[in-house]
Amino acid sequence: MPQRLPSRQLEVGIVTVTDLRSEDRWPSFVEAARREKVLSLLALRMHLEGEASAGMIFYSSRPHGFGRDAMEAAHSLAAEASKGLRLVLRIVSLQETEENLGAAMASRTPTDLALGVIIGQERCSYDDALEWLFRASRTRNVSIRDLAAEIVAAADEPHPVRIHFDH
Protein backbone atom coordinates (compact mmCIF):
# COMPACT_ATOMS: atom_id res chain seq x y z
CA MET A 1 0.00 0.00 0.00
CA PRO A 2 1.47 3.40 -0.98
CA GLN A 3 2.29 5.69 1.90
CA ARG A 4 0.53 9.03 2.00
CA LEU A 5 1.82 12.36 3.16
CA PRO A 6 -0.32 14.57 5.37
CA SER A 7 -3.04 16.41 3.42
CA ARG A 8 -1.18 19.73 3.60
CA GLN A 9 1.51 18.15 1.43
CA LEU A 10 -0.75 16.61 -1.21
CA GLU A 11 -0.48 19.60 -3.55
CA VAL A 12 2.12 17.51 -5.41
CA GLY A 13 0.68 14.26 -6.82
CA ILE A 14 2.38 11.11 -5.59
CA VAL A 15 2.75 7.67 -7.15
CA THR A 16 4.67 4.97 -5.35
CA VAL A 17 5.56 1.54 -6.59
CA THR A 18 6.81 -0.37 -3.59
CA ASP A 19 8.03 -3.48 -5.43
CA LEU A 20 8.59 -3.55 -9.18
CA ARG A 21 8.97 -7.34 -9.07
CA SER A 22 5.19 -7.62 -8.69
CA GLU A 23 4.19 -4.58 -10.80
CA ASP A 24 2.13 -5.27 -13.94
CA ARG A 25 1.37 -1.67 -15.05
CA TRP A 26 3.66 -0.03 -17.63
CA PRO A 27 5.35 -3.25 -18.85
CA SER A 28 8.06 -1.58 -20.97
CA PHE A 29 9.05 0.80 -18.20
CA VAL A 30 9.04 -1.92 -15.54
CA GLU A 31 11.24 -4.14 -17.68
CA ALA A 32 13.75 -1.33 -18.27
CA ALA A 33 13.75 -0.43 -14.56
CA ARG A 34 14.33 -4.03 -13.53
CA ARG A 35 17.33 -4.23 -15.89
CA GLU A 36 18.76 -1.25 -13.99
CA LYS A 37 18.12 -3.04 -10.69
CA VAL A 38 15.37 -0.59 -9.65
CA LEU A 39 12.95 -2.27 -7.27
CA SER A 40 10.83 0.64 -6.06
CA LEU A 41 10.07 4.18 -7.09
CA LEU A 42 8.48 7.37 -5.92
CA ALA A 43 7.09 9.77 -8.54
CA LEU A 44 6.00 13.30 -7.68
CA ARG A 45 4.02 15.65 -9.87
CA MET A 46 5.48 19.13 -9.53
CA HIS A 47 3.17 22.11 -9.12
CA LEU A 48 3.64 24.50 -12.05
CA GLU A 49 1.53 27.25 -13.59
CA GLY A 50 -0.50 27.26 -16.78
CA GLU A 51 -0.24 24.31 -19.13
CA ALA A 52 3.29 23.36 -18.09
CA SER A 53 3.81 20.09 -16.28
CA ALA A 54 6.78 18.28 -14.80
CA GLY A 55 7.56 15.48 -12.46
CA MET A 56 10.39 14.12 -10.40
CA ILE A 57 11.03 10.40 -9.99
CA PHE A 58 13.17 8.81 -7.30
CA TYR A 59 14.41 5.24 -7.66
CA SER A 60 15.55 2.69 -5.09
CA SER A 61 17.39 -0.57 -5.51
CA ARG A 62 15.40 -1.96 -2.56
CA PRO A 63 11.74 -2.93 -2.44
CA HIS A 64 9.77 -0.58 -0.18
CA GLY A 65 12.70 1.83 -0.53
CA PHE A 66 10.80 4.97 0.48
CA GLY A 67 9.70 5.39 4.06
CA ARG A 68 7.88 8.37 5.46
CA ASP A 69 11.05 10.42 6.00
CA ALA A 70 12.29 9.74 2.47
CA MET A 71 8.87 10.68 1.05
CA GLU A 72 8.80 13.94 3.00
CA ALA A 73 12.35 14.78 1.88
CA ALA A 74 11.47 14.00 -1.73
CA HIS A 75 8.33 16.12 -1.47
CA SER A 76 10.35 19.04 -0.08
CA LEU A 77 12.90 18.70 -2.87
CA ALA A 78 10.17 18.62 -5.54
CA ALA A 79 8.44 21.64 -4.00
CA GLU A 80 11.69 23.63 -4.02
CA ALA A 81 12.56 22.52 -7.56
CA SER A 82 9.09 23.52 -8.77
CA LYS A 83 9.70 27.08 -7.51
CA GLY A 84 12.80 27.29 -9.69
CA LEU A 85 10.97 25.77 -12.66
CA ARG A 86 8.11 28.25 -12.31
CA LEU A 87 10.62 31.10 -12.36
CA VAL A 88 12.35 29.69 -15.46
CA LEU A 89 8.98 29.29 -17.20
CA ARG A 90 8.05 32.90 -16.39
CA ILE A 91 11.37 34.15 -17.77
CA VAL A 92 10.95 32.11 -20.97
CA SER A 93 7.38 33.38 -21.34
CA LEU A 94 8.54 36.99 -20.93
CA GLN A 95 11.32 36.45 -23.48
CA GLU A 96 8.82 35.00 -25.96
CA THR A 97 6.47 37.93 -25.36
CA GLU A 98 9.34 40.37 -25.91
CA GLU A 99 10.30 38.63 -29.17
CA ASN A 100 6.68 38.62 -30.37
CA LEU A 101 6.26 42.31 -29.55
CA GLY A 102 9.52 43.10 -31.34
CA ALA A 103 8.34 41.23 -34.43
CA ALA A 104 4.99 43.00 -34.30
CA MET A 105 6.65 46.40 -33.98
CA ALA A 106 9.06 45.60 -36.82
CA SER A 107 6.15 44.79 -39.13
CA ARG A 108 4.05 47.73 -38.00
CA THR A 109 6.06 50.43 -39.78
CA PRO A 110 5.77 48.86 -43.26
CA THR A 111 2.09 48.20 -42.61
CA ASP A 112 1.49 51.83 -41.60
CA LEU A 113 3.39 53.02 -44.69
CA ALA A 114 1.32 50.72 -46.92
CA LEU A 115 -1.87 52.04 -45.36
CA GLY A 116 -0.66 55.56 -46.13
CA VAL A 117 -0.08 54.60 -49.77
CA ILE A 118 -3.57 53.11 -50.02
CA ILE A 119 -5.16 56.15 -48.37
CA GLY A 120 -3.22 58.50 -50.66
CA GLN A 121 -4.05 56.67 -53.86
CA GLU A 122 -7.67 55.87 -53.09
CA ARG A 123 -8.57 58.90 -50.97
CA CYS A 124 -10.23 56.60 -48.47
CA SER A 125 -10.36 56.34 -44.69
CA TYR A 126 -7.87 54.50 -42.54
CA ASP A 127 -10.50 51.87 -41.73
CA ASP A 128 -11.25 51.31 -45.45
CA ALA A 129 -7.54 50.96 -46.21
CA LEU A 130 -7.09 48.54 -43.34
CA GLU A 131 -10.04 46.45 -44.51
CA TRP A 132 -8.62 46.37 -48.03
CA LEU A 133 -5.23 45.25 -46.72
CA PHE A 134 -6.80 42.43 -44.67
CA ARG A 135 -8.98 41.30 -47.57
CA ALA A 136 -6.11 41.39 -50.08
CA SER A 137 -3.91 39.45 -47.67
CA ARG A 138 -6.54 36.70 -47.35
CA THR A 139 -7.35 36.65 -51.07
CA ARG A 140 -3.71 36.42 -52.14
CA ASN A 141 -2.83 34.09 -49.26
CA VAL A 142 0.13 36.23 -48.21
CA SER A 143 0.89 37.76 -44.85
CA ILE A 144 -0.09 41.35 -44.23
CA ARG A 145 3.58 42.14 -43.58
CA ASP A 146 4.64 40.74 -46.98
CA LEU A 147 1.81 42.49 -48.80
CA ALA A 148 2.63 45.77 -47.06
CA ALA A 149 6.28 45.41 -48.10
CA GLU A 150 5.18 44.90 -51.73
CA ILE A 151 2.99 48.00 -51.64
CA VAL A 152 5.75 50.14 -50.08
CA ALA A 153 8.33 48.83 -52.58
CA ALA A 154 5.99 49.58 -55.52
CA ALA A 155 5.33 53.10 -54.20
CA ASP A 156 9.09 53.70 -53.85
CA GLU A 157 9.80 53.08 -57.55
CA PRO A 158 10.87 56.15 -59.63
CA HIS A 159 7.70 55.74 -61.67
CA PRO A 160 5.43 54.11 -59.15
CA VAL A 161 3.01 51.56 -60.43
CA ARG A 162 -0.49 52.42 -59.44
CA ILE A 163 -1.84 49.68 -57.24
CA HIS A 164 -5.39 48.66 -58.03
CA PHE A 165 -7.61 48.54 -54.97
CA ASP A 166 -10.96 46.80 -55.12
CA HIS A 167 -13.57 48.20 -52.79
Residue frames as a rotation matrix with the C-alpha (Angstrom) as fourth column:
MET 1
0.578 0.816 0.000 0.00
0.816 -0.578 0.000 0.00
0.000 0.000 -1.000 0.00
PRO 2
-0.119 -0.651 0.750 1.47
0.538 -0.677 -0.502 3.40
0.834 0.344 0.431 -0.98
GLN 3
-0.321 -0.048 -0.946 2.29
0.900 -0.327 -0.289 5.69
-0.295 -0.944 0.148 1.90
ARG 4
0.411 0.545 0.731 0.53
0.683 -0.715 0.149 9.03
0.604 0.439 -0.666 2.00
LEU 5
-0.798 -0.600 0.061 1.82
0.451 -0.661 -0.600 12.36
0.400 -0.451 0.798 3.16
PRO 6
-0.433 0.660 -0.614 -0.32
0.565 -0.332 -0.755 14.57
-0.702 -0.674 -0.229 5.37
SER 7
0.394 0.735 0.552 -3.04
0.884 -0.140 -0.445 16.41
-0.250 0.664 -0.705 3.42
ARG 8
0.721 -0.156 -0.676 -1.18
-0.102 -0.988 0.119 19.73
-0.686 -0.017 -0.728 3.60
GLN 9
-0.314 -0.933 -0.177 1.51
-0.452 -0.017 0.892 18.15
-0.835 0.360 -0.416 1.43
LEU 10
-0.095 0.335 0.937 -0.75
0.582 0.783 -0.221 16.61
-0.807 0.525 -0.269 -1.21
GLU 11
0.551 0.265 -0.791 -0.48
-0.371 -0.772 -0.517 19.60
-0.747 0.578 -0.327 -3.55
VAL 12
-0.333 -0.679 -0.654 2.12
-0.942 0.201 0.270 17.51
-0.052 0.706 -0.706 -5.41
GLY 13
0.723 0.643 -0.253 0.68
-0.668 0.744 -0.017 14.26
0.177 0.181 0.967 -6.82
ILE 14
-0.272 -0.808 0.522 2.38
-0.887 0.421 0.191 11.11
-0.374 -0.411 -0.831 -5.59
VAL 15
0.769 0.362 -0.527 2.75
-0.513 0.841 -0.172 7.67
0.381 0.403 0.833 -7.15
THR 16
-0.134 -0.815 0.563 4.67
-0.920 0.314 0.235 4.97
-0.369 -0.487 -0.792 -5.35
VAL 17
0.638 0.165 -0.752 5.56
-0.418 0.894 -0.159 1.54
0.646 0.416 0.640 -6.59
THR 18
0.571 -0.364 0.736 6.81
-0.778 0.048 0.627 -0.37
-0.264 -0.930 -0.256 -3.59
ASP 19
-0.161 -0.636 0.754 8.03
-0.178 0.771 0.612 -3.48
-0.971 -0.036 -0.238 -5.43
LEU 20
-0.015 0.113 -0.994 8.59
-0.962 -0.273 -0.017 -3.55
-0.273 0.955 0.112 -9.18
ARG 21
-0.936 -0.351 0.017 8.97
-0.337 0.912 0.234 -7.34
-0.098 0.213 -0.972 -9.07
SER 22
-0.572 0.794 0.207 5.19
0.669 0.597 -0.443 -7.62
-0.475 -0.115 -0.873 -8.69
GLU 23
-0.243 0.446 -0.861 4.19
-0.300 -0.879 -0.370 -4.58
-0.922 0.168 0.348 -10.80
ASP 24
-0.301 0.174 0.938 2.13
0.770 0.624 0.131 -5.27
-0.562 0.762 -0.322 -13.94
ARG 25
0.835 0.480 -0.270 1.37
0.254 -0.771 -0.584 -1.67
-0.488 0.419 -0.765 -15.05
TRP 26
0.700 -0.537 -0.471 3.66
-0.687 -0.687 -0.236 -0.03
-0.197 0.489 -0.850 -17.63
PRO 27
0.894 -0.294 0.339 5.35
0.267 0.956 0.124 -3.25
-0.360 -0.020 0.933 -18.85
SER 28
0.567 -0.725 0.391 8.06
0.474 -0.101 -0.875 -1.58
0.673 0.682 0.286 -20.97
PHE 29
0.327 -0.420 0.847 9.05
-0.613 -0.776 -0.149 0.80
0.720 -0.470 -0.511 -18.20
VAL 30
0.761 0.013 0.648 9.04
-0.582 0.452 0.675 -1.92
-0.284 -0.892 0.352 -15.54
GLU 31
0.864 -0.464 0.193 11.24
0.502 0.813 -0.294 -4.14
-0.021 0.351 0.936 -17.68
ALA 32
0.328 -0.765 0.554 13.75
0.203 -0.516 -0.832 -1.33
0.923 0.385 -0.014 -18.27
ALA 33
0.410 -0.130 0.903 13.75
-0.800 -0.526 0.288 -0.43
0.438 -0.840 -0.320 -14.56
ARG 34
0.925 -0.041 0.378 14.33
-0.179 0.830 0.528 -4.03
-0.336 -0.556 0.761 -13.53
ARG 35
0.662 -0.729 0.172 17.33
0.587 0.363 -0.723 -4.23
0.465 0.580 0.669 -15.89
GLU 36
0.008 -0.644 0.765 18.76
-0.179 -0.754 -0.632 -1.25
0.984 -0.132 -0.121 -13.99
LYS 37
-0.529 -0.187 -0.828 18.12
0.621 0.579 -0.528 -3.04
0.578 -0.794 -0.190 -10.69
VAL 38
-0.738 0.432 0.518 15.37
-0.587 -0.789 -0.179 -0.59
0.332 -0.436 0.837 -9.65
LEU 39
-0.764 0.450 -0.462 12.95
0.519 0.854 -0.028 -2.27
0.382 -0.262 -0.886 -7.27
SER 40
0.146 0.865 -0.480 10.83
0.934 -0.281 -0.222 0.64
-0.327 -0.415 -0.849 -6.06
LEU 41
-0.686 -0.351 0.638 10.07
0.583 -0.789 0.193 4.18
0.436 0.504 0.746 -7.09
LEU 42
-0.031 0.613 -0.790 8.48
0.718 -0.536 -0.444 7.37
-0.695 -0.581 -0.423 -5.92
ALA 43
-0.559 -0.069 0.826 7.09
0.741 -0.487 0.461 9.77
0.371 0.870 0.323 -8.54
LEU 44
-0.225 0.429 -0.875 6.00
0.606 -0.642 -0.470 13.30
-0.763 -0.636 -0.115 -7.68
ARG 45
0.220 0.356 0.908 4.02
0.891 -0.453 -0.038 15.65
0.398 0.817 -0.417 -9.87
MET 46
-0.700 -0.548 -0.458 5.48
0.679 -0.710 -0.189 19.13
-0.221 -0.443 0.869 -9.53
HIS 47
0.382 0.867 -0.320 3.17
0.744 -0.494 -0.449 22.11
-0.548 -0.067 -0.834 -9.12
LEU 48
-0.805 -0.577 0.139 3.64
0.536 -0.606 0.588 24.50
-0.255 0.548 0.797 -12.05
GLU 49
-0.241 0.719 -0.651 1.53
-0.155 -0.691 -0.706 27.25
-0.958 -0.069 0.278 -13.59
GLY 50
-0.039 0.308 -0.951 -0.50
-0.948 -0.313 -0.063 27.26
-0.317 0.898 0.304 -16.78
GLU 51
0.831 0.402 -0.384 -0.24
-0.538 0.757 -0.370 24.31
0.142 0.514 0.846 -19.13
ALA 52
-0.126 -0.964 -0.235 3.29
-0.733 0.250 -0.633 23.36
0.668 0.092 -0.738 -18.09
SER 53
0.910 0.339 0.238 3.81
-0.409 0.648 0.643 20.09
0.064 -0.682 0.728 -16.28
ALA 54
-0.102 -0.965 -0.241 6.78
-0.645 0.248 -0.723 18.28
0.757 0.082 -0.648 -14.80
GLY 55
0.939 0.345 -0.008 7.56
-0.222 0.620 0.753 15.48
0.265 -0.705 0.658 -12.46
MET 56
-0.111 -0.961 0.255 10.39
-0.946 0.024 -0.324 14.12
0.305 -0.277 -0.911 -10.40
ILE 57
0.828 0.352 -0.436 11.03
-0.262 0.931 0.255 10.40
0.496 -0.097 0.863 -9.99
PHE 58
-0.024 -0.791 0.611 13.17
-0.998 0.059 0.037 8.81
-0.065 -0.609 -0.790 -7.30
TYR 59
0.500 0.104 -0.860 14.41
-0.388 0.915 -0.114 5.24
0.774 0.391 0.498 -7.66
SER 60
0.206 -0.449 0.870 15.55
-0.925 0.201 0.322 2.69
-0.319 -0.871 -0.374 -5.09
SER 61
-0.369 -0.421 -0.828 17.39
-0.660 0.746 -0.085 -0.57
0.654 0.515 -0.554 -5.51
ARG 62
-0.994 0.099 0.041 15.40
0.033 0.650 -0.760 -1.96
-0.102 -0.754 -0.649 -2.56
PRO 63
-0.256 0.967 0.018 11.74
0.533 0.126 0.837 -2.93
0.806 0.224 -0.548 -2.44
HIS 64
0.723 0.600 -0.343 9.77
0.637 -0.386 0.667 -0.58
0.268 -0.701 -0.661 -0.18
GLY 65
-0.194 -0.980 0.032 12.70
0.929 -0.194 -0.316 1.83
0.316 -0.032 0.948 -0.53
PHE 66
-0.599 0.018 0.801 10.80
0.003 -1.000 0.024 4.97
0.801 0.017 0.599 0.48
GLY 67
-0.358 0.436 -0.826 9.70
0.931 0.230 -0.282 5.39
0.067 -0.870 -0.489 4.06
ARG 68
0.666 0.726 -0.172 7.88
0.744 -0.664 0.081 8.37
-0.056 -0.182 -0.982 5.46
ASP 69
0.333 -0.610 -0.719 11.05
0.167 -0.712 0.682 10.42
-0.928 -0.347 -0.135 6.00
ALA 70
-0.696 -0.605 0.386 12.29
0.443 0.060 0.894 9.74
-0.564 0.794 0.226 2.47
MET 71
-0.074 0.764 0.641 8.87
0.976 -0.076 0.203 10.68
0.204 0.641 -0.740 1.05
GLU 72
0.774 0.349 -0.529 8.80
0.509 -0.839 0.192 13.94
-0.377 -0.417 -0.827 3.00
ALA 73
-0.106 -0.894 -0.435 12.35
0.111 -0.445 0.888 14.78
-0.988 0.046 0.146 1.88
ALA 74
-0.682 -0.094 0.726 11.47
0.699 0.208 0.684 14.00
-0.215 0.974 -0.076 -1.73
HIS 75
0.384 0.899 0.209 8.33
0.918 -0.396 0.019 16.12
0.100 0.185 -0.978 -1.47
SER 76
0.589 -0.229 -0.775 10.35
0.243 -0.864 0.440 19.04
-0.771 -0.448 -0.453 -0.08
LEU 77
-0.535 -0.844 0.049 12.90
0.238 -0.094 0.967 18.70
-0.811 0.529 0.251 -2.87
ALA 78
-0.433 0.449 0.782 10.17
0.898 0.135 0.419 18.62
0.082 0.883 -0.461 -5.54
ALA 79
0.655 0.704 -0.273 8.44
0.736 -0.676 0.022 21.64
-0.169 -0.215 -0.962 -4.00
GLU 80
0.242 -0.660 -0.711 11.69
0.045 -0.724 0.688 23.63
-0.969 -0.199 -0.146 -4.02
ALA 81
-0.729 -0.526 0.438 12.56
0.411 0.175 0.895 22.52
-0.547 0.832 0.089 -7.56
SER 82
0.010 0.814 0.581 9.09
0.999 -0.033 0.029 23.52
0.042 0.580 -0.814 -8.77
LYS 83
0.637 0.142 -0.757 9.70
0.330 -0.939 0.101 27.08
-0.697 -0.314 -0.645 -7.51
GLY 84
-0.349 -0.868 -0.354 12.80
-0.118 -0.334 0.935 27.29
-0.930 0.368 0.014 -9.69
LEU 85
-0.683 0.156 0.713 10.97
0.692 0.450 0.565 25.77
-0.233 0.879 -0.415 -12.66
ARG 86
0.451 0.891 -0.041 8.11
0.852 -0.444 -0.277 28.25
-0.265 0.090 -0.960 -12.31
LEU 87
0.377 -0.398 -0.836 10.62
-0.053 -0.911 0.409 31.10
-0.925 -0.110 -0.364 -12.36
VAL 88
-0.724 -0.667 0.177 12.35
0.086 0.167 0.982 29.69
-0.684 0.726 -0.063 -15.46
LEU 89
-0.325 0.686 0.651 8.98
0.939 0.314 0.139 29.29
-0.109 0.657 -0.746 -17.20
ARG 90
0.657 0.536 -0.530 8.05
0.511 -0.834 -0.208 32.90
-0.554 -0.134 -0.822 -16.39
ILE 91
-0.074 -0.776 -0.626 11.37
-0.223 -0.599 0.769 34.15
-0.972 0.196 -0.129 -17.77
VAL 92
-0.813 -0.195 0.548 10.95
0.420 0.455 0.785 32.11
-0.403 0.869 -0.288 -20.97
SER 93
0.130 0.954 0.271 7.38
0.974 -0.071 -0.215 33.38
-0.185 0.292 -0.938 -21.34
LEU 94
0.596 0.037 -0.802 8.54
0.146 -0.987 0.063 36.99
-0.789 -0.155 -0.594 -20.93
GLN 95
-0.516 -0.835 -0.191 11.32
-0.143 -0.135 0.980 36.45
-0.845 0.533 -0.050 -23.48
GLU 96
-0.597 0.371 0.712 8.82
0.781 0.474 0.408 35.00
-0.186 0.799 -0.572 -25.96
THR 97
0.521 0.823 -0.228 6.47
0.765 -0.568 -0.303 37.93
-0.379 -0.017 -0.925 -25.36
GLU 98
0.213 -0.546 -0.811 9.34
-0.138 -0.838 0.528 40.37
-0.967 0.000 -0.254 -25.91
GLU 99
-0.800 -0.529 0.282 10.30
0.151 0.278 0.949 38.63
-0.581 0.802 -0.142 -29.17
ASN 100
-0.220 0.812 0.540 6.68
0.970 0.243 0.029 38.62
-0.108 0.530 -0.841 -30.37
LEU 101
0.654 0.437 -0.618 6.26
0.439 -0.884 -0.161 42.31
-0.616 -0.166 -0.770 -29.55
GLY 102
-0.231 -0.831 -0.506 9.52
-0.183 -0.474 0.861 43.10
-0.956 0.291 -0.042 -31.34
ALA 103
-0.799 -0.014 0.601 8.34
0.529 0.458 0.714 41.23
-0.285 0.889 -0.359 -34.43
ALA 104
0.238 0.964 0.122 4.99
0.953 -0.208 -0.222 43.00
-0.188 0.169 -0.968 -34.30
MET 105
0.517 -0.103 -0.850 6.65
0.094 -0.980 0.176 46.40
-0.851 -0.170 -0.497 -33.98
ALA 106
-0.592 -0.804 -0.047 9.06
-0.018 -0.045 0.999 45.60
-0.806 0.592 0.012 -36.82
SER 107
-0.660 0.391 0.641 6.15
0.751 0.357 0.556 44.79
-0.011 0.848 -0.529 -39.13
ARG 108
0.234 0.828 -0.510 4.05
0.764 -0.481 -0.430 47.73
-0.601 -0.289 -0.745 -38.00
THR 109
-0.209 -0.365 -0.907 6.06
-0.149 -0.905 0.398 50.43
-0.967 0.219 0.134 -39.78
PRO 110
-0.991 -0.135 -0.004 5.77
-0.025 0.150 0.988 48.86
-0.133 0.979 -0.152 -43.26
THR 111
-0.388 0.919 0.075 2.09
0.922 0.385 0.052 48.20
0.019 0.089 -0.996 -42.61
ASP 112
0.217 0.439 -0.872 1.49
0.497 -0.818 -0.289 51.83
-0.840 -0.370 -0.396 -41.60
LEU 113
-0.592 -0.489 -0.641 3.39
-0.311 -0.595 0.741 53.02
-0.744 0.638 0.200 -44.69
ALA 114
-0.918 0.299 0.260 1.32
0.386 0.536 0.750 50.72
0.085 0.789 -0.608 -46.92
LEU 115
0.000 0.961 -0.277 -1.87
0.947 -0.089 -0.309 52.04
-0.322 -0.262 -0.910 -45.36
GLY 116
-0.031 -0.092 -0.995 -0.66
0.036 -0.995 0.091 55.56
-0.999 -0.033 0.035 -46.13
VAL 117
-0.937 -0.316 -0.151 -0.08
-0.156 -0.008 0.988 54.60
-0.313 0.949 -0.042 -49.77
ILE 118
-0.587 0.786 0.194 -3.57
0.797 0.520 0.307 53.11
0.140 0.335 -0.932 -50.02
ILE 119
0.185 0.658 -0.730 -5.16
0.722 -0.595 -0.353 56.15
-0.667 -0.462 -0.585 -48.37
GLY 120
-0.335 -0.414 -0.846 -3.22
-0.181 -0.853 0.489 58.50
-0.925 0.317 0.211 -50.66
GLN 121
-0.996 -0.093 -0.016 -4.05
-0.036 0.224 0.974 56.67
-0.087 0.970 -0.226 -53.86
GLU 122
-0.556 0.831 -0.019 -7.67
0.714 0.489 0.500 55.87
0.425 0.265 -0.866 -53.09
ARG 123
-0.724 0.257 0.640 -8.57
-0.401 -0.912 -0.088 58.90
0.562 -0.320 0.763 -50.97
CYS 124
0.268 0.793 -0.547 -10.23
0.105 0.541 0.835 56.60
0.958 -0.281 0.062 -48.47
SER 125
0.670 0.049 0.741 -10.36
-0.692 -0.323 0.646 56.34
0.271 -0.945 -0.183 -44.69
TYR 126
-0.442 -0.845 0.301 -7.87
-0.893 0.382 -0.240 54.50
0.088 -0.375 -0.923 -42.54
ASP 127
-0.150 0.471 0.869 -10.50
-0.469 0.740 -0.482 51.87
-0.870 -0.480 0.110 -41.73
ASP 128
0.860 0.459 -0.220 -11.25
-0.385 0.303 -0.872 51.31
-0.334 0.835 0.438 -45.45
ALA 129
0.257 -0.857 -0.447 -7.54
-0.826 0.046 -0.562 50.96
0.503 0.514 -0.695 -46.21
LEU 130
-0.537 -0.438 0.721 -7.09
-0.794 0.551 -0.258 48.54
-0.284 -0.711 -0.644 -43.34
GLU 131
0.332 0.750 0.571 -10.04
-0.353 0.661 -0.662 46.45
-0.875 0.019 0.484 -44.51
TRP 132
0.819 -0.079 -0.568 -8.62
-0.558 0.121 -0.821 46.37
0.134 0.990 0.055 -48.03
LEU 133
-0.184 -0.982 -0.029 -5.23
-0.916 0.182 -0.358 45.25
0.357 -0.039 -0.933 -46.72
PHE 134
-0.394 0.119 0.911 -6.80
-0.585 0.732 -0.349 42.43
-0.709 -0.671 -0.219 -44.67
ARG 135
0.652 0.740 0.165 -8.98
-0.305 0.455 -0.837 41.30
-0.694 0.495 0.522 -47.57
ALA 136
0.632 -0.489 -0.601 -6.11
-0.691 -0.005 -0.723 41.39
0.351 0.872 -0.341 -50.08
SER 137
-0.418 -0.800 0.430 -3.91
-0.908 0.381 -0.173 39.45
-0.025 -0.463 -0.886 -47.67
ARG 138
-0.108 0.473 0.874 -6.54
-0.340 0.809 -0.480 36.70
-0.934 -0.349 0.074 -47.35
THR 139
0.829 0.514 -0.222 -7.35
-0.346 0.159 -0.925 36.65
-0.440 0.843 0.310 -51.07
ARG 140
0.490 -0.732 -0.473 -3.71
-0.695 0.000 -0.719 36.42
0.527 0.681 -0.508 -52.14
ASN 141
0.949 -0.083 -0.303 -2.83
0.239 0.817 0.525 34.09
0.204 -0.571 0.795 -49.26
VAL 142
-0.126 -0.980 0.156 0.13
0.484 -0.198 -0.852 36.23
0.866 -0.032 0.499 -48.21
SER 143
-0.117 0.038 -0.992 0.89
0.980 -0.155 -0.121 37.76
-0.159 -0.987 -0.019 -44.85
ILE 144
0.891 0.452 -0.036 -0.09
0.449 -0.891 -0.065 41.35
-0.062 0.042 -0.997 -44.23
ARG 145
0.398 -0.828 -0.394 3.58
-0.049 -0.448 0.892 42.14
-0.916 -0.336 -0.219 -43.58
ASP 146
-0.482 -0.603 0.636 4.64
0.569 0.336 0.750 40.74
-0.666 0.723 0.181 -46.98
LEU 147
0.220 0.656 0.722 1.81
0.967 -0.247 -0.070 42.49
0.132 0.714 -0.688 -48.80
ALA 148
0.897 0.069 -0.436 2.63
0.216 -0.931 0.295 45.77
-0.385 -0.359 -0.850 -47.06
ALA 149
-0.047 -0.991 -0.123 6.28
0.103 -0.128 0.986 45.41
-0.994 0.034 0.109 -48.10
GLU 150
-0.363 -0.010 0.932 5.18
0.900 0.256 0.353 44.90
-0.242 0.966 -0.084 -51.73
ILE 151
0.659 0.702 0.270 2.99
0.741 -0.666 -0.079 48.00
0.125 0.252 -0.960 -51.64
VAL 152
0.711 -0.460 -0.532 5.75
-0.013 -0.765 0.644 50.14
-0.703 -0.452 -0.549 -50.08
ALA 153
-0.333 -0.877 0.345 8.33
0.370 0.215 0.904 48.83
-0.867 0.429 0.253 -52.58
ALA 154
-0.090 0.381 0.920 5.99
0.996 0.010 0.094 49.58
0.026 0.925 -0.380 -55.52
ALA 155
0.881 0.469 -0.060 5.33
0.472 -0.877 0.083 53.10
-0.014 -0.102 -0.995 -54.20
ASP 156
0.467 -0.792 -0.392 9.09
0.014 -0.437 0.899 53.70
-0.884 -0.426 -0.193 -53.85
GLU 157
0.016 -0.433 0.901 9.80
0.927 0.344 0.149 53.08
-0.374 0.833 0.407 -57.55
PRO 158
-0.845 -0.389 -0.367 10.87
0.240 -0.889 0.389 56.15
-0.477 0.240 0.845 -59.63
HIS 159
-0.624 0.741 -0.249 7.70
-0.665 -0.336 0.667 55.74
0.411 0.581 0.702 -61.67
PRO 160
-0.751 0.269 0.603 5.43
-0.379 0.572 -0.727 54.11
-0.540 -0.775 -0.328 -59.15
VAL 161
-0.806 0.553 -0.209 3.01
0.162 0.547 0.821 51.56
0.569 0.628 -0.531 -60.43
ARG 162
-0.366 0.761 0.535 -0.49
-0.892 -0.451 0.032 52.42
0.266 -0.466 0.844 -59.44
ILE 163
-0.997 0.067 0.036 -1.84
0.047 0.913 -0.405 49.68
-0.059 -0.402 -0.914 -57.24
HIS 164
-0.418 0.907 -0.057 -5.39
-0.340 -0.098 0.935 48.66
0.842 0.411 0.350 -58.03
PHE 165
-0.967 0.163 0.195 -7.61
-0.157 0.222 -0.962 48.54
-0.200 -0.961 -0.189 -54.97
ASP 166
-0.479 0.864 -0.158 -10.96
0.247 0.305 0.920 46.80
0.842 0.401 -0.360 -55.12
HIS 167
-0.797 0.281 0.534 -13.57
-0.599 -0.478 -0.642 48.20
0.075 -0.832 0.550 -52.79
